Amino acid sequence: IICLIIYLSCQNQKKLNITVIIKLGGARMINYLSSKFISICLEEKIIDVDSDIYKYGFESILSSYLCIAIVLFTGIFIKYKLIAFFYLLIFYFIRKYSGGYHCDSYLKCIIWTDFIFILSVIMIDNLNYELLIPLCIVCSIFSIKKAPICHFNKPFTNSQRKIFKQKYCHIIYILLSLGIISTFLYPLLSKLIFVIIIINAFLMKKGEQKNEKRITKICG
């Protein structure tokens, strides 16, 4: 995406100030790049309306890419690059249908995602199957009962909720089966699956509590 912005800028004979981008960092960097991207797209007539929807969409995509890049970098740095890849893959499919806690800013989201990955690695290294499996089963039952946890600003319809719950149940059953099978073939992957299910259940609970606090605040 950044390369696309640079390319369009050069085509338009307007270079990005890379020094400014580096100094900004975090959320301000995402905001800066998003604004620049929308500005260039308007000038190139790729879009014809300066809409906040485009800006929000681009910020979300860029934030997601940054989360992925930082987790992969962390995985390489701590020599868990394969685990980092599977963490992103499994966590994406679970979160897509379970919902749960959402951070209030892009910077917090990036930090939380990397923190959860590091926490997952710590749990994998220090917890045994005697503790992981029972805890995973309890968390699986809890998450299946609660799923999906909708975003406060994007409530589900009854039909959407039913579809998401069914898909989430299927994913959990598949992951539990894969986790049990890989116990004998690839223990690290097995533990990662169990740990992600556990952590995701806590994130769902945290998301539910956040929604309840917002409702209480509005009603109160």
Secondary structure by P-SEA (a helix, b strand, c coil): caaaaaaaaaaaccccaaaaaaaaccaaaaaaaaaaaaaaaaaacccccccaaaaaaaaaaaaaaaaaaaaaaaaaaacaaaaaaaaaaaaaaaaacccccccccaaaaaaaaaaaaaaaaaaaaccccccaaaaaaaaaaaaaaccccccccccccaaaaaaaaaaaaaaaaaaaaaaaaaccccaaaaaaaaaaaaaaaaaaaaaaaaaaaaaaaaac
